[in-house]
Amino acid sequence: MIILATISIFFLLLLLAYAILLDRYRKYFGSIGEYLPTQQSEINVSVIIPARNESDRIGPCLQALHRQSNAPFEILVIDDHSTDGTADLALQQHAGLISMKDQPAATNTAFKKMALATGIKYAKGDMILTTDADCIAPPDWTNIMAAKLQETNAVMVAGPVRMIPGKSFLSKFQSIDFAILQGITAASVHAGFHDMSSGANLGYLKRAFEEVGGFDGIDDIATGDDILLMQKFSEKFPGRISYAFSPKAIMDTEPEPTWQRFIRQRIRWASKARRYRDKKIFYILILVYLMNVSLLALMLICWLSPWHFAICLAAIGAKTIVEWGFVHDVLKFFGLTKLLAIFPLAQPFHVVYTVLSGTFGQAGAVEWKGRKVK
């Protein structure tokens, strides 16, 4: 009972701090007005898509980009040593193609960053928009992102990304979880609270990328082509990062098909946490991690007695109540409110994966596209 009481008190203290944090996020998120461009952007845009073995998905991605209301200046697919038909499909879809096989090998770790840097080097547009080969852009995406950057005198603009849920519980779980991360992204970037972004929907001026030295200094780690790059922009250009808060700017992507691939993805994402220079986000991650560790501990001992089980159930319920308001607002923006019905059921899975990814993300090598990298 002493162990139960100790863990419970520790969890409650952390939950209180977490509730205060989420209340701040919810206020920031609620203060964002929907962005509507006042006119068509006049910035020349180059869309950069790093791709490795994406023959199943690169076609729809490029077709969506060709349907843009404000056509991008160019679309460049950077073929990262694909062994399938990715390159041929890119050419068939009238995209520019750069093969990394023709480029000097400059890294054995940051392959995606090297592909992006190569694309940016050859890009002719003034603004770079990055996305992934498995993403589908809405028709007004390029115009909204470029107009937001132009109208706010920003050097970088982040945009929303949505995981489209399928029929399985796993896909719906990922959709909820990713939407929460995206809600935090929108709130924190809008308020200037801390840096957060996704390379699946990110834009910046090419000259600004060059001024911060590109990926120099962060090219010794596989991940971080988004958040770690945003850190560099924040330091060089304080106050000049904006967020394109518009349903018409939501980039759609697919969830991972298996639990194993999902966990590997989140471990890879968590691996960049040790490189965050912003102490606020570092302490936030520690808070969330420790709270979930304490809740996992309660889950592991819940079988000892009905009292243990009741305490564990109450703790899960308390976490759900604390998160409910913010999650509701975020899912509403992304058009995913139907998923609220399974949100309470997803809590134990969220606790386990958060602890696993937070622990193993700092443990060493991660896997991406068949490569084991740091």
Disulfide bonds with the S-S distance in Angstrom:
none
